[in-house]
Protein backbone atom coordinates (compact mmCIF):
# COMPACT_ATOMS: atom_id res chain seq x y z
CA UNK A 1 0.00 0.00 0.00
CA UNK A 2 1.71 3.17 -1.23
CA UNK A 3 0.40 6.72 -1.06
CA UNK A 4 2.81 8.82 -3.13
CA UNK A 5 1.45 12.10 -1.72
CA UNK A 6 3.71 14.82 -3.10
CA UNK A 7 6.56 12.35 -3.70
CA UNK A 8 7.44 10.42 -6.84
CA UNK A 9 6.69 6.73 -6.95
CA UNK A 10 3.57 4.60 -7.02
CA UNK A 11 5.39 1.45 -8.09
CA UNK A 12 3.67 1.36 -11.48
CA UNK A 13 6.41 2.96 -13.61
CA UNK A 14 8.57 0.62 -15.70
CA UNK A 15 11.79 1.76 -13.99
CA UNK A 16 10.39 0.85 -10.58
CA UNK A 17 9.23 -2.56 -11.80
CA UNK A 18 12.62 -3.20 -13.45
CA UNK A 19 14.44 -2.25 -10.25
CA UNK A 20 12.19 -4.59 -8.27
CA UNK A 21 12.87 -7.41 -10.75
CA UNK A 22 16.61 -7.04 -10.22
CA UNK A 23 16.22 -6.67 -6.45
CA UNK A 24 14.28 -9.93 -6.21
CA UNK A 25 17.22 -11.86 -7.67
CA UNK A 26 19.63 -10.79 -4.93
CA UNK A 27 20.38 -12.18 -1.48
CA UNK A 28 19.09 -9.82 1.22
CA UNK A 29 21.72 -7.51 2.67
CA UNK A 30 22.04 -3.92 3.85
CA UNK A 31 20.55 -1.42 1.41
CA UNK A 32 20.65 2.28 0.63
CA UNK A 33 17.78 3.68 -1.47
CA UNK A 34 18.93 6.92 -3.12
CA UNK A 35 16.10 9.18 -4.28
CA UNK A 36 13.60 7.15 -2.29
CA UNK A 37 10.53 9.17 -3.29
CA UNK A 38 7.46 7.50 -1.79
CA UNK A 39 9.59 4.66 -0.39
CA UNK A 40 8.20 1.93 -2.64
CA UNK A 41 11.61 0.33 -3.34
CA UNK A 42 12.68 0.50 0.31
CA UNK A 43 9.41 -1.06 1.43
CA UNK A 44 9.67 -3.83 -1.15
CA UNK A 45 13.27 -4.48 -0.06
CA UNK A 46 12.17 -4.75 3.57
CA UNK A 47 9.47 -7.24 2.58
CA UNK A 48 12.17 -9.25 0.76
CA UNK A 49 14.29 -9.40 3.92
CA UNK A 50 16.84 -6.66 3.25
CA UNK A 51 18.07 -4.90 6.39
CA UNK A 52 19.07 -2.46 7.57
CA UNK A 53 17.57 -0.10 5.01
CA UNK A 54 18.41 3.57 4.71
CA UNK A 55 16.30 5.71 2.38
CA UNK A 56 17.44 9.19 1.37
CA UNK A 57 15.95 11.89 -0.81
CA UNK A 58 16.81 15.55 -1.31
CA UNK A 59 13.13 16.48 -0.84
CA UNK A 60 11.86 16.60 2.75
CA UNK A 61 8.29 15.86 1.59
CA UNK A 62 9.50 12.62 0.01
CA UNK A 63 11.31 11.55 3.17
CA UNK A 64 8.21 12.17 5.29
CA UNK A 65 5.96 10.31 2.83
CA UNK A 66 8.41 7.39 2.64
CA UNK A 67 8.42 7.13 6.44
CA UNK A 68 4.60 7.17 6.60
CA UNK A 69 4.34 4.54 3.84
CA UNK A 70 6.96 2.35 5.53
CA UNK A 71 5.07 2.50 8.82
CA UNK A 72 1.76 1.70 7.07
CA UNK A 73 3.39 -1.36 5.50
CA UNK A 74 5.23 -2.55 8.60
CA UNK A 75 8.62 -1.91 6.98
CA UNK A 76 11.58 -0.85 9.09
CA UNK A 77 13.48 1.84 7.20
CA UNK A 78 15.56 4.81 8.31
CA UNK A 79 14.51 7.70 6.04
CA UNK A 80 16.16 11.10 6.08
CA UNK A 81 16.85 14.09 3.87
CA UNK A 82 20.23 14.08 2.14
CA UNK A 83 21.80 15.15 -1.12
CA UNK A 84 23.44 11.92 -2.27
CA UNK A 85 25.83 13.83 -4.53
CA UNK A 86 27.23 15.93 -1.67
CA UNK A 87 26.41 14.48 1.74
CA UNK A 88 28.09 11.48 3.38
CA UNK A 89 26.27 8.24 2.64
CA UNK A 90 26.09 5.16 4.83
CA UNK A 91 28.10 2.08 3.92
CA UNK A 92 25.78 -0.66 2.63
CA UNK A 93 26.18 -3.81 0.55
CA UNK A 94 23.65 -2.66 -2.07
CA UNK A 95 22.54 0.73 -3.35
CA UNK A 96 19.39 1.17 -5.39
CA UNK A 97 18.96 4.42 -7.31
CA UNK A 98 15.97 4.93 -9.59
CA UNK A 99 16.94 8.47 -10.60
CA UNK A 100 17.99 10.41 -13.70
CA UNK A 101 20.95 9.24 -15.78
CA UNK A 102 23.14 12.21 -14.86
CA UNK A 103 22.55 11.53 -11.17
CA UNK A 104 23.41 7.83 -11.60
CA UNK A 105 26.67 8.76 -13.33
CA UNK A 106 27.60 11.26 -10.61
CA UNK A 107 26.52 8.92 -7.81
CA UNK A 108 28.31 5.68 -8.75
CA UNK A 109 31.85 7.01 -8.12
CA UNK A 110 30.77 8.16 -4.62
CA UNK A 111 29.45 4.78 -3.51
CA UNK A 112 31.30 2.36 -1.29
CA UNK A 113 28.98 -0.57 -1.95
CA UNK A 114 29.55 -3.93 -3.61
CA UNK A 115 26.42 -3.81 -5.78
CA UNK A 116 24.21 -1.11 -7.29
CA UNK A 117 20.87 -1.28 -9.04
CA UNK A 118 20.35 1.80 -11.17
CA UNK A 119 17.41 2.91 -13.26
CA UNK A 120 15.48 5.99 -14.28
CA UNK A 121 16.86 6.24 -17.80
CA UNK A 122 15.95 5.09 -21.28
CA UNK A 123 16.87 1.75 -22.81
CA UNK A 124 19.18 3.51 -25.29
CA UNK A 125 21.17 5.11 -22.43
CA UNK A 126 24.40 3.50 -21.24
CA UNK A 127 25.44 4.85 -17.83
CA UNK A 128 29.13 5.70 -17.56
CA UNK A 129 30.24 3.67 -14.57
CA UNK A 130 34.01 3.77 -14.07
CA UNK A 131 35.05 1.30 -11.38
CA UNK A 132 31.92 -0.80 -11.92
CA UNK A 133 30.93 -3.53 -14.36
CA UNK A 134 27.44 -4.50 -15.40
CA UNK A 135 26.19 -7.89 -14.30
CA UNK A 136 22.72 -7.62 -15.79
CA UNK A 137 20.43 -5.29 -17.74
CA UNK A 138 16.67 -5.41 -17.98
CA UNK A 139 14.44 -3.29 -20.17
CA UNK A 140 10.72 -2.64 -20.45
CA UNK A 141 8.60 -0.12 -22.34
CA UNK A 142 11.71 1.73 -23.55
CA UNK A 143 13.22 2.08 -20.05
CA UNK A 144 16.21 0.24 -18.56
CA UNK A 145 17.67 -0.89 -15.24
CA UNK A 146 21.15 -2.20 -14.57
CA UNK A 147 22.78 -4.28 -11.87
CA UNK A 148 26.39 -3.21 -11.37
CA UNK A 149 29.15 -4.76 -9.30
CA UNK A 150 32.16 -2.82 -8.07
CA UNK A 151 35.39 -3.80 -9.83
CA UNK A 152 37.79 -5.82 -7.69
C-alpha positions as CSV (number, residue, x, y, z in Angstrom):
1,X,0.0,0.0,0.0
2,X,1.7,3.2,-1.2
3,X,0.4,6.7,-1.1
4,X,2.8,8.8,-3.1
5,X,1.4,12.1,-1.7
6,X,3.7,14.8,-3.1
7,X,6.6,12.4,-3.7
8,X,7.4,10.4,-6.8
9,X,6.7,6.7,-7.0
10,X,3.6,4.6,-7.0
11,X,5.4,1.5,-8.1
12,X,3.7,1.4,-11.5
13,X,6.4,3.0,-13.6
14,X,8.6,0.6,-15.7
15,X,11.8,1.8,-14.0
16,X,10.4,0.8,-10.6
17,X,9.2,-2.6,-11.8
18,X,12.6,-3.2,-13.4
19,X,14.4,-2.2,-10.3
20,X,12.2,-4.6,-8.3
21,X,12.9,-7.4,-10.8
22,X,16.6,-7.0,-10.2
23,X,16.2,-6.7,-6.5
24,X,14.3,-9.9,-6.2
25,X,17.2,-11.9,-7.7
26,X,19.6,-10.8,-4.9
27,X,20.4,-12.2,-1.5
28,X,19.1,-9.8,1.2
29,X,21.7,-7.5,2.7
30,X,22.0,-3.9,3.9
31,X,20.5,-1.4,1.4
32,X,20.7,2.3,0.6
33,X,17.8,3.7,-1.5
34,X,18.9,6.9,-3.1
35,X,16.1,9.2,-4.3
36,X,13.6,7.1,-2.3
37,X,10.5,9.2,-3.3
38,X,7.5,7.5,-1.8
39,X,9.6,4.7,-0.4
40,X,8.2,1.9,-2.6
41,X,11.6,0.3,-3.3
42,X,12.7,0.5,0.3
43,X,9.4,-1.1,1.4
44,X,9.7,-3.8,-1.1
45,X,13.3,-4.5,-0.1
46,X,12.2,-4.7,3.6
47,X,9.5,-7.2,2.6
48,X,12.2,-9.3,0.8
49,X,14.3,-9.4,3.9
50,X,16.8,-6.7,3.2
51,X,18.1,-4.9,6.4
52,X,19.1,-2.5,7.6
53,X,17.6,-0.1,5.0
54,X,18.4,3.6,4.7
55,X,16.3,5.7,2.4
56,X,17.4,9.2,1.4
57,X,16.0,11.9,-0.8
58,X,16.8,15.6,-1.3
59,X,13.1,16.5,-0.8
60,X,11.9,16.6,2.8
61,X,8.3,15.9,1.6
62,X,9.5,12.6,0.0
63,X,11.3,11.5,3.2
64,X,8.2,12.2,5.3
65,X,6.0,10.3,2.8
66,X,8.4,7.4,2.6
67,X,8.4,7.1,6.4
68,X,4.6,7.2,6.6
69,X,4.3,4.5,3.8
70,X,7.0,2.4,5.5
71,X,5.1,2.5,8.8
72,X,1.8,1.7,7.1
73,X,3.4,-1.4,5.5
74,X,5.2,-2.6,8.6
75,X,8.6,-1.9,7.0
76,X,11.6,-0.8,9.1
77,X,13.5,1.8,7.2
78,X,15.6,4.8,8.3
79,X,14.5,7.7,6.0
80,X,16.2,11.1,6.1
81,X,16.9,14.1,3.9
82,X,20.2,14.1,2.1
83,X,21.8,15.1,-1.1
84,X,23.4,11.9,-2.3
85,X,25.8,13.8,-4.5
86,X,27.2,15.9,-1.7
87,X,26.4,14.5,1.7
88,X,28.1,11.5,3.4
89,X,26.3,8.2,2.6
90,X,26.1,5.2,4.8
91,X,28.1,2.1,3.9
92,X,25.8,-0.7,2.6
93,X,26.2,-3.8,0.6
94,X,23.6,-2.7,-2.1
95,X,22.5,0.7,-3.4
96,X,19.4,1.2,-5.4
97,X,19.0,4.4,-7.3
98,X,16.0,4.9,-9.6
99,X,16.9,8.5,-10.6
100,X,18.0,10.4,-13.7
101,X,21.0,9.2,-15.8
102,X,23.1,12.2,-14.9
103,X,22.6,11.5,-11.2
104,X,23.4,7.8,-11.6
105,X,26.7,8.8,-13.3
106,X,27.6,11.3,-10.6
107,X,26.5,8.9,-7.8
108,X,28.3,5.7,-8.7
109,X,31.9,7.0,-8.1
110,X,30.8,8.2,-4.6
111,X,29.4,4.8,-3.5
112,X,31.3,2.4,-1.3
113,X,29.0,-0.6,-2.0
114,X,29.6,-3.9,-3.6
115,X,26.4,-3.8,-5.8
116,X,24.2,-1.1,-7.3
117,X,20.9,-1.3,-9.0
118,X,20.4,1.8,-11.2
119,X,17.4,2.9,-13.3
120,X,15.5,6.0,-14.3
121,X,16.9,6.2,-17.8
122,X,16.0,5.1,-21.3
123,X,16.9,1.7,-22.8
124,X,19.2,3.5,-25.3
125,X,21.2,5.1,-22.4
126,X,24.4,3.5,-21.2
127,X,25.4,4.8,-17.8
128,X,29.1,5.7,-17.6
129,X,30.2,3.7,-14.6
130,X,34.0,3.8,-14.1
131,X,35.0,1.3,-11.4
132,X,31.9,-0.8,-11.9
133,X,30.9,-3.5,-14.4
134,X,27.4,-4.5,-15.4
135,X,26.2,-7.9,-14.3
136,X,22.7,-7.6,-15.8
137,X,20.4,-5.3,-17.7
138,X,16.7,-5.4,-18.0
139,X,14.4,-3.3,-20.2
140,X,10.7,-2.6,-20.5
141,X,8.6,-0.1,-22.3
142,X,11.7,1.7,-23.5
143,X,13.2,2.1,-20.0
144,X,16.2,0.2,-18.6
145,X,17.7,-0.9,-15.2
146,X,21.2,-2.2,-14.6
147,X,22.8,-4.3,-11.9
148,X,26.4,-3.2,-11.4
149,X,29.2,-4.8,-9.3
150,X,32.2,-2.8,-8.1
151,X,35.4,-3.8,-9.8
152,X,37.8,-5.8,-7.7
